[in-house]
């Protein structure tokens, strides 16, 4: 027997350190897409250049992600109404007061603002790191977190970094098995307490939050399973008055515990803001995009369904949006829970436009919205002139 035993393999990571993005295969997408574009391969290439230089600043990846090559569904003019991330960057420079974004990026600041107005948010059970929140356990270091998980935690819980996007670093924990000193995830996986603590340590400086786990609305459980789903409420705020512009239902499927679209199998539903009815549901992206009528796991209808408590959800979104009057475009994620609407988070710049546009199959840059953006840019320039910025 060798005196140098092989090193034990490192345990498989339990937490997703970052959101996984769908693989890019632009050449493969082009081979399929050219059959659906009125101009074939060269028509797509010409259009990629025009849209990259157009008002939406569309990247090639976004062109295919959003299925803009579908000549049977979109006219060339309709394709120009789609907004890409480069246009979002321009909007940041021209209109957004970045100081206001701090309270939307930082989940502890955000939760404090919501709780101060008695708006519905998940209860925070504990905060790991050097920070704290009233009425929550303060866990300063790894040993404190480990001790709390073994003896003081309330299960089930959902945990996440103070600063993260796309559900990176999150966990949904069902309970603790003292016989093996393991946490049991809602998806059946197990992780040693010490491994969980070690992985969470990367978030210590800015903090890591443990919250109550929100249960889905009883009307939605038989439709899309036990995982709670949220609606992305795209809210415009002008002269301090919020208005719902568009809304998207993020629909979980399969073994996914989070509703983020980057998780394989999850879907997006376009919502009629006036009624809460689902008008279109898509699964997949680029050439793999399909429109679906029913949930693939349960067979329950999705398209045509009216979401429960829609008027209450709208009211919460509009009330919460008034918190940030300088942010004229806000993307609120609000869950439809067993106790009604519960606010998860907000994107203070509206968030990436791809999700909303992909769900609805139409671009954001319609005349009314473009006029709104122009008024925002002018108001921002006037403010900068007044304060000498």
C-alpha positions in Angstrom: 0.0 0.0 0.0 1.4 3.4 -0.9 2.3 5.6 2.0 0.9 8.5 0.0 -2.8 7.9 -0.2 -4.6 9.8 -2.9 -6.3 13.0 -1.8 -10.0 12.8 -1.2 -12.0 14.4 -4.0 -13.4 17.8 -3.2 -17.2 17.6 -2.5 -19.4 18.7 -5.3 -20.6 22.4 -4.8 -24.0 22.6 -3.3 -24.7 26.3 -4.1 -24.8 27.6 -7.6 -22.1 30.3 -7.5 -23.6 32.2 -10.4 -26.5 32.0 -12.8 -25.9 29.6 -15.7 -26.5 31.0 -19.1 -27.7 29.1 -22.1 -24.9 28.0 -24.4 -24.4 30.2 -27.4 -24.5 28.5 -30.8 -25.0 31.3 -33.2 -23.8 29.3 -36.3 -26.2 26.5 -35.4 -29.0 28.9 -34.8 -28.4 30.6 -38.1 -28.7 27.3 -40.0 -32.2 26.8 -38.6 -33.3 30.4 -38.5 -32.5 31.2 -42.2 -35.4 28.9 -43.2 -37.9 31.2 -41.3 -36.5 34.6 -42.4 -37.8 36.2 -45.5 -34.3 37.1 -46.6 -32.5 33.8 -45.8 -28.9 33.8 -44.5 -27.9 37.1 -46.0 -31.2 38.8 -44.9 -30.4 37.8 -41.3 -26.8 39.1 -41.5 -28.0 42.4 -43.0 -30.6 42.7 -40.3 -28.2 41.9 -37.5 -26.1 44.9 -38.6 -29.2 47.2 -38.8 -30.6 46.2 -35.4 -27.1 46.5 -33.8 -27.0 50.1 -35.0 -30.8 50.7 -34.4 -32.6 52.1 -31.3 -32.6 48.7 -29.5 -28.8 48.1 -30.0 -29.6 44.4 -30.4 -26.7 41.9 -30.0 -26.5 38.8 -32.3 -27.2 36.6 -29.2 -30.3 38.7 -28.4 -31.5 38.5 -32.0 -31.6 34.7 -31.8 -32.7 34.5 -28.2 -35.8 36.6 -29.0 -36.5 34.7 -32.2 -36.4 37.9 -34.2 -35.8 35.9 -37.4 -39.4 34.6 -37.4 -40.7 36.3 -40.6 -44.1 34.7 -40.3 -44.6 36.4 -36.9 -42.6 39.7 -37.0 -42.3 42.4 -39.7 -38.9 44.2 -40.1 -40.4 47.3 -38.3 -41.6 45.2 -35.4 -38.1 43.8 -34.9 -36.8 47.3 -34.5 -39.0 47.7 -31.4 -37.0 45.2 -29.4 -34.6 46.5 -26.8 -31.2 45.0 -26.0 -28.8 45.2 -23.1 -26.6 47.8 -24.9 -29.6 50.2 -25.0 -30.0 49.5 -21.3 -26.4 50.6 -20.8 -27.1 53.8 -22.7 -30.2 54.4 -20.5 -28.1 54.0 -17.4 -25.7 56.7 -18.5 -28.4 59.1 -19.7 -31.2 58.8 -17.2 -30.7 56.7 -14.1 -29.7 58.2 -10.8 -27.3 55.5 -9.7 -27.3 56.5 -6.1 -30.9 55.3 -5.9 -29.9 51.9 -7.1 -28.0 51.0 -3.9 -31.1 50.3 -1.9 -32.4 48.0 -4.7 -29.1 46.0 -5.1 -28.5 45.4 -1.4 -31.2 43.1 -0.1 -30.9 44.1 3.5 -31.4 47.8 2.7 -34.2 46.8 0.4 -35.9 44.7 3.1 -35.5 47.5 5.6 -37.3 49.9 3.2 -40.1 47.5 2.6 -40.6 46.5 6.3 -40.6 50.2 7.2 -43.7 50.7 5.1 -45.3 47.4 6.3 -45.2 46.0 2.8 -45.3 42.2 2.5 -41.9 40.6 2.4 -40.6 37.2 3.7 -39.6 37.2 7.4 -35.8 37.2 7.9 -34.8 34.5 10.3 -31.1 35.2 10.4 -28.3 37.2 8.9 -24.8 35.8 8.5 -21.8 38.1 8.4 -21.1 41.4 10.1 -24.5 42.9 9.4 -27.9 42.7 11.1 -31.6 43.2 10.7 -34.0 43.8 13.6 -35.8 40.7 15.0 -33.3 38.4 13.1 -30.6 36.2 14.5 -27.2 37.7 14.0 -24.6 35.1 13.0 -21.2 36.8 12.9 -19.0 33.9 11.7 -19.0 30.3 10.5 -19.1 28.6 13.9 -22.2 30.7 14.8 -23.9 29.8 11.6 -23.1 26.1 12.1 -24.4 26.2 15.6 -27.6 27.9 14.6 -28.2 25.5 11.8 -27.9 22.5 14.2 -29.9 23.9 17.0 -31.6 27.2 16.4 -32.9 27.3 12.9 -36.6 27.2 11.9 -37.2 24.9 9.0 -38.0 25.0 6.1 -36.1 28.1 5.0 -34.8 29.8 1.9 -31.4 31.5 1.9 -29.6 33.8 -0.4 -26.7 36.3 -0.6 -27.4 39.9 0.2 -25.9 40.7 -3.2 -26.7 38.3 -6.0 -28.8 38.0 -9.2 -30.5 35.2 -11.0 -30.9 33.0 -7.8 -27.1 32.4 -7.6 -26.0 31.2 -4.2 -29.5 30.4 -3.0 -30.7 27.3 -1.2 -34.1 25.9 -0.2 -33.6 23.8 2.9 -36.2 21.4 4.2 -34.6 20.4 7.5 -31.6 19.1 9.5 -30.6 15.4 10.0 -28.7 15.2 13.2 -27.7 11.6 12.7 -25.5 12.6 9.7 -25.1 16.3 10.5 -26.5 17.2 7.1 -29.0 19.7 5.8 -31.7 18.3 3.5 -32.6 20.4 0.5 -36.1 20.6 -0.8 -35.0 18.8 -4.0 -33.7 15.8 -1.9 -30.0 16.6 -2.0 -28.0 16.5 1.2 -25.1 18.7 2.3 -22.9 18.5 5.4 -23.4 21.5 7.6 -19.7 22.2 7.5 -19.7 22.2 3.7 -22.7 24.5 3.6 -21.0 26.9 6.0 -17.8 26.8 3.9 -19.7 27.7 0.7 -21.7 30.5 2.4 -18.4 32.0 3.7 -17.8 33.6 0.3 -20.7 36.0 1.0 -19.6 37.0 4.5 -18.5 40.5 3.8 -21.8 41.7 2.3 -23.9 39.2 4.2 -26.1 36.1 3.6 -29.8 36.0 4.5 -31.9 33.2 5.8 -35.6 33.7 5.3 -38.8 31.9 5.9 -39.7 29.8 2.8 -42.8 31.1 1.1 -45.5 28.6 0.2 -47.2 28.9 -3.2 -50.9 29.9 -3.6 -53.2 26.9 -3.2 -54.7 27.6 -6.6 -51.3 27.3 -8.2 -50.0 24.2 -6.4 -51.9 21.8 -8.6 -50.9 23.8 -11.7 -47.1 24.1 -11.3 -46.2 22.2 -8.2 -45.0 23.3 -4.8 -42.4 25.8 -5.9 -43.5 29.4 -5.4 -43.6 31.5 -8.6 -43.3 35.2 -9.0 -44.5 37.8 -11.4 -42.1 40.4 -12.9 -44.1 43.6 -12.7 -42.5 46.2 -15.0 -43.6 49.5 -13.5 -43.2 53.0 -14.9 -42.9 55.9 -12.5 -43.4 59.4 -13.8 -43.9 62.5 -11.6 -44.0 60.2 -8.7 -47.0 58.3 -10.0 -46.5 54.6 -10.7 -48.2 52.6 -13.5 -48.0 49.0 -14.5 -46.5 48.7 -18.0 -46.1 45.0 -18.6 -46.2 41.8 -16.5 -44.6 38.4 -16.9 -45.3 35.2 -14.9 -42.1 33.2 -14.1 -43.3 29.5 -14.2 -41.3 26.8 -12.5 -41.2 23.3 -13.9 -39.4 20.0 -13.3 -37.2 19.7 -10.3 -36.4 23.5 -10.3 -36.9 25.1 -6.9 -36.5 28.6 -8.3 -38.5 30.2 -11.1 -35.6 31.8 -12.9 -35.8 31.3 -16.7 -32.1 30.3 -17.0 -33.0 27.0 -15.2 -33.8 24.4 -17.8 -37.5 23.7 -18.3 -38.8 26.9 -16.6 -41.3 28.9 -18.6 -42.5 32.5 -19.1 -46.1 33.6 -19.3 -47.2 37.0 -20.8 -49.8 38.6 -18.5 -52.6 41.0 -19.5 -52.0 43.8 -17.0 -55.7 44.7 -16.9 -57.0 41.3 -16.1 -54.2 39.0 -14.9 -54.9 36.5 -17.8 -52.1 34.6 -19.3 -52.0 35.3 -23.0 -48.9 33.5 -24.2 -46.5 31.0 -22.6 -43.0 30.2 -24.0 -40.4 27.5 -23.0 -36.8 27.5 -24.2 -35.0 30.1 -26.2 -33.7 30.8 -29.7 -34.5 27.9 -32.1 -35.6 25.7 -29.1 -38.4 28.2 -28.2 -41.9 26.6 -28.1 -45.2 28.0 -27.2 -47.1 25.8 -24.8 -50.7 25.6 -23.7 -50.4 23.4 -20.6 -47.9 22.8 -17.9 -45.6 19.9 -19.0 -45.6 18.3 -15.5 -49.2 18.6 -14.5 -51.1 19.0 -17.7 -52.9 21.9 -16.2 -53.8 24.8 -18.5 -51.5 27.8 -18.5 -52.6 29.9 -21.4 -55.9 31.5 -20.7 -55.6 31.1 -16.9 -56.3 34.1 -14.7 -53.8 34.4 -11.9 -55.2 34.5 -8.4 -55.3 37.8 -6.4 -54.2 39.8 -9.4 -55.7 43.1 -8.2 -54.0 42.7 -4.9 -50.7 41.9 -6.6 -51.0 45.0 -8.8 -51.8 47.2 -5.8 -48.7 45.9 -3.9 -46.5 46.6 -6.9 -47.7 50.1 -7.4 -47.5 50.9 -3.7 -44.0 49.6 -3.4 -42.8 51.4 -6.6 -43.6 54.7 -5.0 -40.6 54.0 -2.6 -38.2 55.0 -5.4 -39.6 58.0 -7.3 -36.3 58.7 -9.0 -36.2 55.3 -10.7 -38.7 55.7 -13.5 -38.5 52.1 -14.6 -38.7 49.3 -12.0 -38.9 45.5 -12.3 -40.6 44.0 -9.2 -40.6 40.3 -8.5 -43.7 39.6 -6.4 -44.7 36.0 -5.4 -48.3 34.7 -5.5 -48.2 33.0 -2.1 -50.7 31.3 0.2 -51.0 34.5 2.1 -51.3 36.8 -0.9 -48.6 38.9 -2.7 -45.1 38.8 -1.2 -42.4 41.0 -2.5 -39.1 39.3 -3.3 -36.9 42.0 -4.9 -36.8 44.8 -7.4 -34.6 45.6 -10.4 -34.2 49.4 -10.0 -33.5 49.9 -13.7 -36.3 47.6 -14.9 -34.1 44.6 -15.3 -33.0 42.9 -18.5 -35.6 43.4 -21.2 -35.2 40.0 -22.8 -37.4 38.2 -20.3 -40.4 40.5 -20.8 -40.0 40.7 -24.6 -39.5 37.0 -25.0 -42.6 36.2 -23.0 -44.8 38.5 -24.9 -43.2 38.2 -28.3 -43.2 41.9 -28.9 -40.6 44.7 -28.3 -40.7 47.3 -25.6 -39.7 50.2 -27.8 -43.3 51.0 -29.0 -44.0 54.7 -29.6 -45.6 55.3 -26.2 -42.7 53.7 -24.3 -40.1 55.5 -26.4 -41.8 58.8 -25.6 -41.7 57.9 -21.9 -38.0 57.2 -22.1 -37.3 60.5 -23.8 -39.2 62.4 -21.1 -37.1 60.5 -18.5 -33.9 61.4 -20.2 -34.9 65.1 -20.4 -35.9 65.1 -16.7 -32.6 63.5 -15.7 -30.6 66.1 -17.8 -32.6 68.9 -16.2 -31.9 67.6 -12.7 -28.2 67.3 -13.5 -28.1 70.9 -14.7 -29.9 72.1 -11.5 -27.5 70.3 -9.1 -24.4 70.8 -11.2 -23.8 67.1 -11.9 
